[in-house]
């Protein structure tokens, strides 16, 4: 096994443990040890990966793990499904599955992983409630890197326990903000938008199999989105945002947001987004305010939650920090 491929699987195993998926961690550890060229075309494809296989680039371990989980979800590999249910997948079973389901797994290796982490909506609900104290107007939502648009529906989820619908229950540190969130419109953009109906298997497969609460949230969010799909356009975030921020829209707060997406934008896209926000900020007013909410990595623990708000003047806050998968939120708004 090449050192880069071995390192990619070991690194992904560490990340899975840290993010609460011991089963996926075990699978990545096993693959890091047992993959060999004589195990069929899937193993050779992974071992001969021509580019960077790590999570910083092509995320080959997650591509393969997504394919394996898809076999479980579709009941195409009953023995593998039994092992997943038991929480213990023997290495020899993994090798046999690579051989027996090579055509399916090769297809999953063709495309990068794509998720739509619904638990991040807890941070968006809190940010929108905080925003309502600054400007009590309906929200015009614009999401960058929206995937299937599930987080564009954040106002349709519950922050806290609930007997029905999608309940978001992160470990919360600080005072939970209260208030009403009103949404007038919602729209997103993604380089590869997913359909909540046609692409449901893809989204479910990249959700780790032993995280049952996460899978349940995703199923609930997909059901809501099937009934009223949020529009997500195919395109570059910078070009799209420039068009949608060209003219102020009075009577609403235009809320541009993204959650763990900016790290995947090209340098040109990041520059175009920043320019579009700056141009729109110069035109913002109390009648047509502009907000930018971001939940993005900054090198610290989890992701930073930031809010910029323009209504004729500029104000900025660090709202707190959040786990990348929304498992916890440390809410502590303070001006920047």
Secondary structure as UniProt FT lines:
FT   HELIX           3..18
FT   TURN            19..20
FT   HELIX           22..34
FT   HELIX           37..39
FT   HELIX           41..47
FT   TURN            55..58
FT   HELIX           60..73
FT   TURN            74..75
FT   HELIX           78..86
FT   HELIX           91..100
FT   HELIX           102..109
FT   HELIX           118..120
FT   HELIX           121..134
FT   STRAND          138..144
FT   TURN            147..148
FT   HELIX           150..156
FT   STRAND          158..159
FT   STRAND          167..168
FT   STRAND          171..173
FT   STRAND          183..190
FT   TURN            191..192
FT   TURN            196..199
FT   HELIX           200..205
FT   TURN            209..210
FT   HELIX           212..227
FT   STRAND          231..234
FT   HELIX           237..244
FT   TURN            250..251
FT   STRAND          252..259
FT   HELIX           262..264
FT   HELIX           267..283
FT   TURN            286..287
FT   STRAND          290..297
FT   STRAND          303..310
FT   STRAND          314..322
FT   TURN            324..325
FT   STRAND          328..335
//
